[in-house]
């Protein structure tokens, strides 16, 4: 698909410059989480969108020509698209977008109902541009939601580990298997990168590469282990012993994960791992991780722990049972943030340490969210007009639908302050503010990150991760 910023908006926005108040010269728009599943939100992924789609010379004659022809057909001959406004950006701004974007530091955790990002035009002839870019910038909702989801999931599992196991294992407790379970390469990159802000295990390579390419790091922040899939035991016919023997021969030490329910997971754990290969596993320098992959995990996992406990022995950690360190389980099938916590809490109730089990998740990890999970919204709040007498001034206005008070928006020129961890969205006093781009108070938490085609502030993966887990 062609990368053309003129096309990366909703159809109806193409001609909105003609619907706006003719006196309008600028818009102050903002982005917030209006509620949802989590009490806090964050911003993550904005740096990717700025680098990939907005920075530099993004408007060209070829792109304008394409858009002009496309929209003539798309709107069935109606002259809705006016190329002169884009020609102006091309010729006067050398194809760079005349807007200013500010945002909270990426990864910073802010209570919902607060401003997280703002955008204004820096040229009054391009007053329409902030809301034209809404469609593109609003997509930050996805990595931001996955990031805050991962933060909460990490904290819940860490509570359990502190009670019954080894907290230092937290990075490996939720493994990302979601690459095939999402809709595109880009979703995998953004979603998996967001998950890597809270956990360190992944088989989704685009997330690692996205962080390395767009978040100024060479760190290998996501790791995996040698592991099998069902086609591998099938390649041995039904000779599971040959399958296991080959795996142990090829990987005589370290971690190795083997799928065990191609046929009978109970026999696999009791007769094969705990029988034929018990001594080989016990004397191996490393850990074999058995993987069930179907059925009711609430009944299967406790039963497998009992089987492996009987075969390999157990010890105690903080009063909870833990398997011999040479054998472990991983549960991926049916896992999502809610079921992962449910499984760990269930094992805790049965007296088993969370050290015994890692979890993994496919589509349930990165796919079970949407924009309303956190009720993300992008709205115009401040409007800059030129009166008939030549006087310029800002005024605030909001939507306030009588049918849904939850969709009432903010109004004015907004900024965010923080004092001892308490955040508050405030309004700039508009009396006397006549500048096209208002000067924000020094205490504003939002940092200018983009202006006139240039990125002003960048973050590393390490900085974003530190921000996310700072409080």
C-alpha positions in Angstrom: 0.0 0.0 0.0 1.3 3.4 -0.9 2.7 5.6 1.9 0.9 8.9 1.3 0.0 11.1 4.2 -2.8 12.8 2.2 -4.5 9.4 2.0 -3.9 8.4 5.6 -7.1 9.9 7.0 -10.8 9.3 7.0 -12.6 10.1 3.7 -14.8 12.8 5.2 -11.8 14.8 6.5 -10.5 15.4 3.0 -12.8 18.5 2.6 -13.3 19.5 6.2 -11.4 22.8 5.6 -14.5 23.9 3.6 -16.9 23.1 6.5 -15.0 24.9 9.2 -15.9 28.4 10.4 -14.4 30.7 7.7 -12.9 32.7 10.5 -10.9 29.8 11.8 -7.1 30.0 11.8 -6.0 27.2 14.1 -7.2 24.3 16.2 -5.8 23.0 19.5 -6.6 19.2 19.5 -5.8 16.7 22.2 -5.7 13.0 22.9 -6.9 11.3 26.1 -8.2 8.1 27.6 -11.7 8.7 28.8 -11.9 5.5 31.0 -11.9 1.8 30.3 -10.4 -1.3 31.8 -7.4 0.3 33.5 -7.3 3.3 35.8 -4.0 4.6 34.2 -2.9 5.0 30.7 0.4 5.7 28.9 1.7 6.8 25.5 3.8 4.4 23.5 4.4 4.1 19.8 4.1 7.8 19.0 7.8 7.9 18.1 7.3 5.1 15.6 4.5 7.0 13.8 6.5 10.2 13.8 9.5 8.6 12.3 7.7 6.3 9.9 5.0 8.6 8.6 5.4 12.3 9.6 9.0 13.4 9.7 10.7 15.1 6.8 9.3 15.8 3.3 6.2 13.8 3.2 4.2 15.8 0.7 5.3 15.6 -3.0 3.7 16.5 -6.3 3.3 12.9 -7.2 1.3 12.2 -4.0 -0.9 15.2 -4.6 -1.5 14.2 -8.2 -2.5 10.7 -7.0 -4.8 12.0 -4.3 -6.5 14.5 -6.7 -7.4 11.7 -9.2 -8.3 9.2 -6.4 -10.7 11.6 -4.6 -12.4 12.7 -7.8 -13.5 9.1 -8.3 -14.0 8.3 -4.7 -16.5 11.2 -4.2 -18.2 10.4 -7.4 -17.2 13.6 -9.2 -17.8 16.0 -6.4 -15.0 18.5 -6.1 -14.4 17.7 -2.4 -10.6 17.6 -2.5 -8.7 20.9 -3.0 -5.1 20.3 -4.1 -4.1 24.0 -3.5 -3.9 23.5 0.2 -1.4 20.6 -0.3 0.4 22.5 -3.0 0.9 25.3 -0.5 2.5 22.8 2.0 4.7 21.4 -0.8 5.9 24.8 -2.1 6.0 27.0 1.1 6.9 24.3 3.6 8.9 22.1 1.2 6.5 19.2 1.8 7.0 19.3 5.6 3.9 19.3 7.8 3.4 22.6 9.7 2.2 21.3 13.0 3.5 21.1 16.5 2.9 17.9 18.6 3.5 17.6 22.3 3.0 14.5 24.5 3.7 13.0 27.9 7.1 11.2 27.9 6.6 7.8 26.3 5.9 5.1 28.9 4.9 7.7 31.6 1.9 6.4 33.6 -0.9 9.0 33.9 -4.4 8.5 35.4 -7.2 8.4 32.8 -9.2 11.5 31.9 -6.0 13.5 31.5 -4.5 15.0 28.3 -1.8 12.8 26.9 -1.0 14.5 23.6 -1.8 17.8 21.8 -1.4 19.1 18.3 -1.7 22.6 16.8 -0.9 24.0 13.4 2.1 26.4 13.0 0.7 28.1 9.9 -2.8 29.6 9.9 -3.4 28.6 6.3 -3.1 25.0 7.5 -5.5 25.3 10.4 -7.3 22.2 9.2 -4.2 19.9 9.6 -4.4 19.0 13.3 -7.7 17.2 12.9 -6.7 15.8 9.5 -4.0 13.9 11.3 -6.3 12.6 13.9 -6.7 9.3 12.1 -3.0 8.6 11.9 -2.1 9.8 15.4 -5.1 8.1 17.1 -3.6 4.7 16.2 -1.2 5.2 19.1 -4.1 3.8 21.1 -3.0 0.3 20.3 0.6 0.1 21.5 -0.4 2.4 24.4 -3.1 0.0 25.5 -0.9 -3.1 25.2 1.8 -1.3 27.2 -0.5 -0.5 30.1 -2.0 -4.0 29.9 1.5 -5.5 30.2 2.3 -3.2 33.1 -0.7 -4.4 35.1 -0.2 -8.1 34.2 3.5 -7.9 35.3 2.4 -6.4 38.7 -0.3 -9.0 39.3 2.1 -11.9 38.6 4.9 -10.3 40.6 2.6 -10.2 43.6 2.1 -13.9 43.3 5.8 -14.6 42.8 6.6 -12.6 45.9 4.2 -14.8 47.8 5.1 -18.2 46.5 8.2 -18.1 44.3 11.1 -16.3 42.8 10.4 -12.7 41.8 13.5 -12.6 39.6 11.7 -14.9 37.2 9.0 -12.3 36.4 10.5 -11.5 32.9 9.9 -15.1 31.7 6.4 -15.6 33.1 4.5 -14.4 30.0 6.0 -15.3 26.6 4.7 -13.7 23.4 3.5 -16.2 20.8 1.3 -13.7 19.0 3.0 -13.1 15.7 0.7 -15.4 13.8 -2.3 -14.4 15.8 -2.4 -10.7 14.8 -3.5 -9.0 11.6 -0.3 -7.6 10.1 3.4 -7.2 10.3 2.9 -3.7 11.7 0.5 -4.8 14.4 3.0 -7.5 15.5 5.8 -5.0 15.6 3.9 -2.4 17.7 2.1 -4.9 19.9 5.0 -7.1 20.6 7.3 -4.1 21.3 4.7 -2.9 23.8 4.7 -6.3 25.5 8.5 -6.2 25.7 8.3 -3.2 27.9 7.0 -5.5 30.7 8.2 -9.0 29.9 11.4 -10.5 28.2 10.2 -13.6 26.4 9.0 -13.5 22.8 8.9 -15.5 19.6 7.5 -12.4 17.8 10.6 -11.0 16.1 9.0 -7.8 14.6 8.7 -6.4 18.2 12.4 -6.7 18.8 13.3 -5.2 15.4 10.8 -2.3 15.9 12.4 -1.3 19.2 15.9 -1.5 17.7 14.9 0.5 14.6 12.7 3.2 16.2 13.7 3.3 19.9 17.5 3.9 19.7 18.7 0.6 21.2 20.9 -2.3 20.2 19.8 -4.3 23.3 18.4 -7.8 22.8 15.4 -7.2 24.9 13.4 -10.3 23.9 14.8 -13.9 24.2 13.5 -17.4 23.4 14.6 -21.0 23.8 14.9 -24.0 21.4 11.4 -25.5 21.1 9.3 -27.9 19.1 6.0 -27.8 17.3 3.6 -30.6 16.5 5.1 -31.3 13.0 8.3 -32.5 14.7 6.9 -35.4 16.8 4.7 -36.2 13.8 7.8 -36.6 11.6 8.8 -39.5 13.8 5.5 -41.3 13.2 4.2 -42.1 16.6 7.6 -42.9 18.0 7.7 -40.3 20.8 10.8 -41.9 22.4 12.7 -41.3 19.2 11.4 -37.7 19.1 12.5 -37.0 22.7 15.8 -38.8 22.3 16.7 -36.7 19.3 15.8 -33.5 21.0 18.0 -34.4 24.0 20.8 -35.4 21.8 20.7 -32.2 19.7 20.4 -30.0 22.8 22.3 -31.7 25.6 22.2 -28.7 27.9 20.3 -25.4 28.5 16.6 -24.8 28.2 14.6 -26.8 25.7 10.8 -26.8 25.3 9.0 -29.8 23.8 5.3 -30.0 22.9 3.8 -33.1 24.5 0.1 -33.4 23.7 0.4 -34.4 20.0 -1.2 -37.6 21.3 -1.4 -38.2 25.1 0.0 -35.5 27.3 -0.4 -37.6 30.5 1.6 -40.5 29.1 4.1 -38.1 27.6 4.8 -36.7 31.1 4.5 -39.9 33.1 5.9 -42.7 30.9 8.3 -40.8 28.6 9.7 -37.8 30.5 9.1 -39.3 33.9 10.0 -42.8 32.9 12.2 -43.6 30.0 14.1 -40.3 30.0 13.9 -39.4 33.7 17.5 -40.0 34.4 18.7 -38.3 31.3 16.7 -35.2 32.2 17.7 -35.2 35.9 21.4 -35.4 34.9 21.2 -32.9 32.1 22.7 -29.4 32.6 19.6 -27.5 31.9 15.8 -27.6 32.1 13.3 -29.4 29.9 10.0 -27.6 29.6 7.0 -29.7 28.7 4.2 -28.0 26.8 0.6 -29.1 26.8 -1.3 -27.4 23.9 -5.0 -28.2 24.1 -7.9 -28.9 26.5 -9.0 -27.5 29.8 -5.9 -26.0 31.4 -7.7 -25.7 34.7 -7.8 -29.4 35.0 -4.7 -30.4 33.0 -2.0 -28.2 34.6 -2.6 -29.3 38.2 -2.7 -33.0 37.1 0.5 -32.6 35.2 2.2 -31.0 38.2 1.2 -33.9 40.3 2.5 -36.4 37.7 5.8 -34.6 37.3 6.1 -34.1 41.1 5.7 -37.8 41.7 8.2 -38.7 39.0 10.9 -36.0 39.6 10.3 -35.0 43.2 9.5 -31.7 44.7 11.0 -29.3 47.2 9.5 -26.3 49.0 9.9 -22.5 48.4 8.1 -20.2 50.8 6.0 -23.2 51.8 4.9 -24.0 48.2 5.7 -27.0 46.1 8.3 -26.6 43.4 9.4 -29.3 40.9 13.0 -30.5 40.5 14.7 -27.6 38.6 15.4 -29.9 35.6 11.7 -30.0 34.6 9.0 -27.3 34.1 5.8 -26.6 32.3 4.6 -23.9 29.9 0.9 -23.2 29.2 0.1 -21.3 26.0 -3.2 -22.6 24.8 -6.2 -20.5 25.9 -4.1 -17.9 27.6 -4.8 -14.1 27.7 -4.2 -11.5 30.4 -7.2 -12.6 32.5 -6.7 -16.4 32.2 -3.0 -16.1 32.9 -3.6 -14.4 36.2 -6.4 -16.9 36.9 -4.1 -19.9 36.3 -1.3 -18.5 38.5 -3.8 -17.8 41.3 -5.3 -21.3 41.0 -1.9 -22.9 41.3 -1.2 -20.7 44.4 -4.5 -22.0 45.9 -3.4 -25.6 45.3 0.0 -25.0 46.9 2.2 -24.8 43.8 4.7 -22.1 43.3 4.6 -19.9 40.1 8.2 -21.0 39.6 6.9 -24.3 38.1 5.1 -22.7 35.2 5.7 -20.1 32.5 2.8 -19.0 30.3 2.6 -17.9 26.7 -0.1 -16.3 24.7 -0.9 -15.8 21.0 -3.8 -13.7 19.7 -5.2 -13.4 23.2 -2.2 -11.3 24.2 -2.2 -8.7 21.4 -5.5 -9.0 19.8 -8.2 -8.8 22.5 -8.1 -5.0 22.8 -9.7 -2.2 20.8 -9.9 1.6 21.0 -12.6 1.6 23.6 -10.7 -0.7 25.9 -9.3 2.6 27.2 -11.9 4.8 25.5 -9.3 6.8 23.6 -10.5 10.0 22.0 -8.9 12.8 19.9 -10.9 16.1 20.0 -10.6 19.7 19.1 -10.8 21.9 22.2 -9.4 25.3 21.4 -10.2 27.4 18.3 -8.3 30.4 17.0 -10.3 32.8 14.9 -9.7 36.1 13.0 -12.6 38.5 13.5 -13.9 40.9 10.8 -12.0 43.7 12.5 -8.7 41.8 12.1 -8.5 40.8 15.8 -7.2 37.3 16.6 -8.3 35.4 19.6 -8.6 31.9 21.1 -11.8 30.4 22.6 -12.6 27.0 24.1 -15.5 24.8 23.0 -16.5 21.2 23.7 -18.9 18.5 22.6 -21.5 17.7 25.3 -24.0 15.2 24.0 -27.1 15.0 26.0 -27.4 11.3 25.2 -24.0 10.3 26.6 -22.3 12.4 29.3 -19.3 10.0 29.1 -18.4 11.5 25.7 -18.3 15.1 27.0 -14.9 16.5 25.8 -12.5 19.0 27.3 -12.3 22.6 26.1 -9.7 25.3 25.8 -5.9 25.1 25.5 -5.0 22.3 27.8 -1.8 21.3 29.7 -0.9 18.7 32.3 0.8 19.3 35.6 2.2 16.8 38.1 2.8 17.2 41.8 4.1 14.3 43.9 2.6 11.8 41.6 -0.8 13.6 41.3 -1.7 14.7 37.8 -4.2 17.4 36.8 -5.3 18.7 33.4 -5.6 22.4 33.4 -6.7 25.2 31.0 -4.6 28.0 29.9 -6.0 31.4 30.6 -7.1 32.5 27.1 -7.3 36.2 28.0 -4.7 38.0 26.0 -3.4 34.8 24.2 -3.2 35.9 20.6 -0.3 33.9 19.3 -1.0 31.3 16.6 0.9 28.7 18.7 0.3 29.4 22.4 3.3 29.3 24.7 2.6 26.6 27.3 3.5 27.0 31.0 6.9 25.7 32.1 5.2 23.2 34.4 3.5 21.5 31.5 4.3 17.7 31.5 3.7 17.5 27.8 7.0 17.7 25.9 7.2 19.1 22.3 8.2 16.1 20.2 7.5 17.3 16.7 7.4 20.6 14.8 7.4 21.4 11.1 8.6 18.0 10.0 11.3 17.6 12.5 11.4 15.3 15.6 12.4 17.3 18.6 12.5 14.6 21.3 13.4 10.9 21.1 13.3 8.1 23.7 15.2 4.9 24.0 13.6 1.6 24.8 15.3 1.6 28.2 13.9 5.1 29.0 10.3 4.1 28.0 10.5 0.9 30.1 11.9 2.8 33.1 9.0 5.3 32.8 6.4 2.6 32.6 7.5 0.9 35.8 8.6 4.0 37.7 5.6 4.1 40.1 
